[in-house]
Amino acid sequence: MNSTSADDPIRVTVKLGTELRAKVPQFEGGEGQVELPPGASVRDLMAQLGIPEGEVNLIYRDFKPVVPEAELEDGSRVALFPPNFIHFSQFYLKRGE
């Protein structure tokens, strides 16, 4: 019987955009999994991957935009994009101005 404890690490799937991929070469195609302690934040994840916060412009957790302080849960999906990445929603917002 498998039992989990509150001290068990959480596993998070991470997708990296463009040049952030070079910072984590062990991620094939810019995607991989990371184990973190319970209660870890996106900021903790970035630190573990060696990605400085200033090199990330957009953060998504489970397909929704979040801030670096956002807490992660077991099974969370996180996408990190650099400042030169323009998300399609930013493109359309700028066109409408």
C-alpha positions as CSV (number, residue, x, y, z in Angstrom):
1,M,0.0,0.0,0.0
2,N,1.4,3.4,-1.0
3,S,1.0,6.2,1.4
4,T,2.1,9.7,1.1
5,S,3.3,12.0,3.8
6,A,3.2,15.8,4.1
7,D,7.0,15.6,3.9
8,D,7.1,13.8,0.6
9,P,8.4,15.9,-2.3
10,I,6.1,17.2,-4.9
11,R,6.7,16.6,-8.6
12,V,6.2,19.4,-11.1
13,T,6.3,19.4,-14.9
14,V,8.2,22.4,-16.3
15,K,8.2,23.8,-19.9
16,L,10.8,26.4,-20.8
17,G,10.5,28.9,-23.6
18,T,13.2,29.7,-26.1
19,E,16.6,30.7,-24.6
20,L,15.6,29.5,-21.1
21,R,16.0,26.0,-22.5
22,A,19.8,26.4,-22.6
23,K,19.9,27.0,-18.9
24,V,18.5,23.5,-18.2
25,P,20.0,21.3,-20.9
26,Q,18.9,18.1,-19.2
27,F,15.3,19.0,-20.2
28,E,14.7,17.4,-23.6
29,G,12.9,19.8,-25.9
30,G,12.7,22.3,-23.0
31,E,10.4,20.1,-20.9
32,G,11.1,18.0,-17.8
33,Q,10.1,17.2,-14.2
34,V,11.5,18.6,-11.0
35,E,11.0,17.4,-7.4
36,L,10.5,20.1,-4.8
37,P,9.7,20.2,-1.1
38,P,6.0,20.7,-0.2
39,G,5.0,24.3,-0.1
40,A,7.6,25.3,-2.7
41,S,6.8,28.3,-4.9
42,V,7.6,29.1,-8.5
43,R,10.5,31.2,-7.3
44,D,11.9,28.1,-5.5
45,L,11.5,26.2,-8.7
46,M,13.4,28.8,-10.7
47,A,16.2,28.9,-8.1
48,Q,16.5,25.1,-8.2
49,L,16.8,25.3,-12.0
50,G,19.3,28.1,-11.9
51,I,17.1,30.6,-13.7
52,P,17.3,34.1,-12.4
53,E,13.9,35.8,-11.8
54,G,14.9,38.7,-14.1
55,E,15.2,36.3,-17.0
56,V,11.5,35.3,-16.8
57,N,8.7,37.5,-18.1
58,L,5.7,35.2,-18.1
59,I,4.9,32.4,-15.7
60,Y,2.0,30.0,-16.1
61,R,0.9,27.4,-13.6
62,D,-1.7,25.0,-14.8
63,F,-2.4,27.2,-17.9
64,K,-3.1,30.3,-15.8
65,P,-0.7,33.3,-15.3
66,V,0.8,33.5,-11.9
67,V,3.5,35.5,-9.9
68,P,6.8,34.0,-8.7
69,E,5.3,33.6,-5.2
70,A,2.6,31.2,-6.4
71,E,2.7,28.0,-4.5
72,L,3.1,24.7,-6.4
73,E,1.3,21.4,-5.8
74,D,2.1,17.9,-6.7
75,G,1.3,17.5,-10.4
76,S,1.5,21.2,-11.2
77,R,2.5,22.2,-14.8
78,V,4.6,25.3,-15.0
79,A,5.7,27.2,-18.1
80,L,8.4,29.9,-17.9
81,F,9.0,32.4,-20.8
82,P,11.8,35.0,-21.2
83,P,11.3,38.7,-21.6
84,N,11.6,38.6,-25.4
85,F,8.8,36.1,-25.7
86,I,5.5,37.7,-26.9
87,H,2.5,35.8,-25.9
88,F,-0.4,35.9,-28.4
89,S,-2.6,37.8,-26.0
90,Q,0.0,40.5,-25.6
91,F,0.1,40.8,-29.4
92,Y,-3.6,41.3,-29.7
93,L,-3.8,43.7,-26.8
94,K,-1.1,45.9,-28.4
95,R,-2.8,45.8,-31.8
96,G,-6.0,47.1,-30.3
97,E,-4.4,50.2,-28.9
